[in-house]
Amino acid sequence: MRERVAKYQIGQVVKHRVFPFRGVIFDVDPEFANTEEWWNSIPAEVRPSRDQPFYHLYAENAETAYVAYVSEQNLVVDESGDPFRHPAVSENFSPDSKGMYRPKTLNTH
């Protein structure tokens, strides 16, 4: 089995290929690492392959902000430049000049 390299990185702004939400990546799993129950809740006809990177997103849609877990095949880069309302984005990241977000460093004193 070959090592998978994640296409997207922490702090990158992405949107779902099918569903109307976008988010900032805050963690990456090299392959599926969620529960069997979560996996089985995805309709079989749209269920992604397990052997690809999965991304943890601070996500939002028109109504709400939440955390999403999305396969690489279902993400595309979001270049809208729209600001995020998700409170965890401003708590954990600082925007940079390239439209991405840099993780904030933890204050240790």
N, C-alpha and C positions, 0 to 999 in steps of 0.2 A: 504494500500500500504506500502510495506516495504522500509526502507531506503537503498539505494544502496551505497556500499562502493567502491570507486575507486580502481582498481587493480594496476594501475600505479601511479607514483607520479611526482611532479614537479622536473625537472632536470633529469628525467630518459630518456635514449636513446631507442627509439623504431623504428620499421619499419612497413610499411603497409603489411598486410598479402597477398594482391593481387598485388598491384601496386608497381613499383620500386622506392620508396622513403623512406627516413628515417628522423627522427627529434628528437629534444629535447622538452619535454613537458614544456610549460611555464604557462599553466592554465588548470583547470579542471572544467567542468560543471557536476553536479550530474546527469543530464539528458539533452536531447536535448534542446538547447537554441539559435538556429540560426533562420533565417527567413524561412517562409513558401516557399518562392521562391527558396531558397537554397535547402530545403528539396525536393521539387518537381523536382529539376534539376537532382536528383539521379535517375537512371533507376529503375523502380519498382522492377524488379527481383533481384536487389542487394541492395535495400534500407534497411538499418539497422533499428532495433527497436529504438523508441525514448526513451524508459524508461531504459536507461543504461548511464553510464558516457560517455561524449564526451570530447575529449582532443584538446587543442590548441597547435600546434606544430610549432616550427621554423623548417621548412622542407626543404629538398633539394633532387634533383635527379641528374642525370648525367649532365643536361643542366643548371639548374637554382636553385635559393633559393627563398622560398616563405613561406607564413603562411598557414597551413592546419588545418582543423577541422575534426577530425576523431572519429568514434565510437570505444568504447572499443573492441567490437568483431572483429574489423578489424586491431588490433594492436598486435604485438608480440615484445618481447625484442630483441634489436639489440646488439649483443655481439661482433661485428666486431672490435671495438676499433678504427675504422677509424676516423681521425679528421674531424671536421665540417668546411665547407667554409662559411656557413650562417653568415653574419656579426652580426646579433642580438645575436647569441650564445656567441661569445667572449665579446660582449658589456654587456650582462646581466648575464652571468654565468662564473664560474671558474671550470675547470675540477677537479675531486677528484681522489683519488687512486683506487676507486672501479669502474671506468668507467662511473660514473654518473657526473652530473654537479650540483654545488651548486649555488643558486642565489647570485649574488654579493650584498653586503649591500650598501645602498645608502649613499653617502657622504653628511653629513648635514651641513658642514661648507664651 
